[in-house]
Structure formats: C-alpha cells, structure tokens
Amino acid sequence: MSRVAQLVQATAANVLSQPPNTSPCSTPILLSTNNLSHNKLNLFSRSSLLLTRNQKWRQHMLLATTPLLKDGNLCINGKDALTGVPQNIVVTPLTDTAAFVGTTSSHTSSRHVFKLGVIKDVKLLCLFRFKLWWMIPRIGNDNFRISLQGNSSDELEFCVESGDPAMVTSQSLKAIFVNYGDNPFDLVKDSMLILEKQLGTFALRDTKQMPGMLDWFGWCTWDAFYSDVDPQGIKEGLMSLSQRGTPAKFLLIDDGWQDTVNEFLEQGEPFMDGLQFGSRLQSIKENKKFRRIENEVQSKAPRDLKEFISDIKSTFNLKYVYVWLALLGYWGGLDPNAVGTKTYDPRLRCPVLSPVYLANMRDIAMDSMGKYGVGVVDPDTMSQFYDDLHGYLASQDVDGVKVDAQNILETISEGLGGRVSLARQVQQALERSIAANFSDNGIICCMAQSTDSIYHLKQSAISRASDDFFPKEPATWAQHVAAVAFNNILLGELVVPDWDMFYSLHDAAEFHAVARAVGGCGVYVSDKPGDMISRSCRGLYFLMDRY
C-alpha cells in the first residue's frame, strides 16, 4: 500500500507578484504518491519536502486525473484537496497531472489577498520565508498557518501584489502551479520543466555553464576578518592554508574591499550594530587598503587591486579570485553626492516591506536599510553601472563576483514598474554584464530566496541555499544544513546550491564537511590565519584535490 505525500514548494510569506500582462511568478504545489520507505533519499543533493495525508487519502495511483474544480472543491487525483473553494477561483489544466490555479476580482488593486479554500487535518513540511532574504523548512499541522498564507478559519489564501500602487490588476489566472506524481524527485524535475516552458523567464541548471571555482577548495575572508579585511591578512590566510598542505585554489574577498562612505558614523562616537548598512558606495574602485594613494610612498598598500591579485595568484597558485558586492553596489546603494557615482544619478529610496513580512523574524540588515535609505540607480541605467563595475573588476584580474542582498528590489519597486518587472530588468542587466565581462559565468547569487529572483535565473548557475553559517551560534549549525537540504528541492533544479563558508577548525566542522561532501556544491572555509583545517576536514580537501 502506498501512502500519499504532498510536496509544497511555497513559502508562508512568499508574495506572488504579477503585474498585468507579464509572466507570473507562480508558487508550485506538488503532490506525490509513493512508498517512501522504498526510496533511497539523498538528503543533501536532491532532498524532498514531504507532506503526509490521513489514512483516508491512501490509494494507488493507477489513472492520472487532471486537477479540477467540482462542487466547490479542488480535486487532485480524484480527491478533495481543498473544500469551500470560492467561485472566483479558476483552474487551467496543463497536462494530465498539472494545472495553474488562479482567480479574478471585481476590482483592480496593486495588492490582493484571495481565499483559496479550506484545508484541514493536514500534517505538512514546507519552505517558509522567515526573513526577507531566506527560506527554512517549517512544520505545521491542523491549524494551518504556513505555505502560501493561512488564516484562523483553516482557509488557504494567496496574496498577489505588484509592489507599486500604480501597477494594478483584477485577476491572476496563473498564480499557483499544482502537479502530482508517484516519485517526488521526478515530480519536481517534471514540474520545473513545465514551468520553464510556461513562464519562459528562467532556465534549468542542466542548461547552464558551471563556473570553474566549483571544482576547487576555497577560502572566504568574511569570518576571518569581517570588514577589516586587508591585503596582508589575506596573504597570511593563504600562507596558513598552504603550510598545512591544503592550499586554496579559490579565494572570495568578502565585504571590506570597496570604496564606501558612511554619513551616519560620527567620528569619535561608539559603533552601533546596524550602522554598517548605512554605508554607500562612492566609486567602483577598491578602497585605500587595496590601492596606494598617489605620493604615499610609505604606504604598505599595493599599487592597485590588480597588482595585489596578480601577486597572490602567482605566489599561491590561485585559479579563481572572486569579490563580494551587493546588488545595488553596497548595502546602502550608491552615494548620490560622490564624484565617482554621479554619472549613474542614484536617488535615495526608503525600502518598504510588504505587510506579510512584518510578522516575520526581524532582520538588522533590512531594518537598517529601511532606516538609512538606499541609493538606487534607475533601472534604465543599471546596465551601464554593472558594465562599468564588472569591466573594471575584470581589468583587475578578478574572475567573478558574489552578489548579495538581491531581494532588496521588492522593497523599492514603487514607481519602477513593480517588483516582478524590476527584478526581471535588473537580473537581465546583471547577467548580461556577467556574460560580457567574466568568461566563466562567474557569479554567486545570494540573499535571493524569493520567486521574484528564483524565477528570473536565466544564466546564473550558483545561488545561496540558506541563511549564513553562524560559527558562534550552536543552535543554528544543524538548521543551516537542514535549510540547504530542503530548499534545494526547489533551487537544485535551477542552480547549484551554495552552502556558504564554514569553519574547518570548529565543533561542527566534521558535520558540515560531510554535508558539503555529498552536497554537490562548492566548498570553501572561512577560518582565521593559523586556525585552519582540522584533521576531520582534510579528507574533504584531498577528495576535491583528486577530483
């Protein structure tokens, strides 16, 4: 006897944005029937989200039955999945097992919340967007509160909003994608194939060029130095790895190398956490730690970024050097008053969160960016900014970029055509620039776990699959791995998951090393110089070295 498992690939607060006459960003609800005890589950590379129905739902799937509305119920595989479905809900069949579910309204608005029907007596596991940037798995039961959106009446709702009051609609006919099958892994793959053809806004992982850095052991500077990174510290870290017989071939220079200014940081005043997110980019070039100021003959800084990168590549036999960026240049965007950014005419905008996120976990980055504002380049000028920035970095021997804070777009889309249109325009500009300036498709996307971002990944082949690894917070170590495993059920069809860096000399080092060994991901650590590569992690290094 097989048991029914339901796969829900949605987030509790994953707002469905769809301006009129544009490709929708659909939330998939995937239903699977299979004897799961006979499945050989690889938790890390093709993980599953499983929802088990009551005994009365048990059945063998012999005939495929197209999802349909019948007597006020949404029927999937001949069984009632939702009851009390409102009359304005519309089902559009696609295949024998798949359909779009949407709705109409009697009025136009930039934001709708539609009831979808009642769902009760359900035990489920789903992806929940607990911060603006990130998703984690979340468990629920009878009092349904997660997935798309729930209410106290056990009704499933979905929200459609543009993020721009000027972009209004009265209908969303393809808001939710529903499919079912008898193998959870094939079900997800087949469903994403259907959505790729239906939406035409993203590409599957198998069709993308894989960056070469994935094949090499790496080191990231973040946890070693945070924003205090400098050339000498980087050299000491690379030397430390080499002396332990585990030299890095991939280097990610994280936040701290850019030329920024912070008008909110008063000289002599104590630093308060969150102030760093008020900093803005004042030029596309490196800061004075990585560039010698003219006539400063006593400076220990290299002549420029190129001299430094060329030096460490030759000295340590590095194959790839990436640098960290934020999608809008820096956390606080571009400085409107700086000479080096005037040509892009940035304007200050105050990020505004959708109401559905206000009850979620507070996030200091988002709170600070909302407080200090963000210097935003007009979308029509974004291509020029990216081409200038990436072109300069390529001229400095940089091989690629990690692009952070991507979901910020949905908070600044008013007057810019709405969040879906803005995400599409910016992502296209970003990927065009990456293709033009980095021959290896050198980009790691980050803080981009929303349908706005996910369903516009045409070229990008790597994206972070979880919140950060927090080395000083033991409660998050297992959650980090679990989040990657579950999020990868969706992301893994589009990108190679980026697991973030981890400490190789750490209480959780072996646990995280093993997870990455089977994760099909890039592997890079972030230890401080001198505190690197425990015995438990050496096997992972030599496995990659042989590969």
ABEGO torsion letter per residue (X at the ends): XBBBBBBBBBBAABBBBBBBGBBBBBBBBBBBBBBAAABBBBAAABBBBBBBBBAAABBBBABBBBBBBBGGBBBBGGBBABBGBBAABBBBBABAABBBBBBBBABBBABBBBBAEBBBGBBBBBBBBABAABBBBBBBBABBABEABBBAAGBBBBBBBAGBAABBBABBAAABBBBBBABAAAAAAAAAAAAAAAAGABBBAAABBBBAAAABBBBBAAAAAEAABBAAAAAAAAAAAAAAGBBBABBBBBBGABBBBBAABBBGBBBBBGAAAABBBABABBBAAABBBBGBAABABBABAAAAAAAAAAAAGBABBBBBBBAAGBAAEBBAABAAAAAAGBBBBBBBBBAAAAABBBBAAAAAAAAAEBBBBBAAAAAAAAAAAAAAAAAAGBAEBBBBGAAAAAAAABGAGEAAAAAAAAAAAAAAAAAAABAAGBBBBBGABBAAAAAABAABABBBABBBBBAABAAAAAAAAAAAAAAAAAAAAABBBBAEBBBABBAAAAAAAAAAAAAGBBBBBABBBGBBGBAAAAAAAAAAAAX
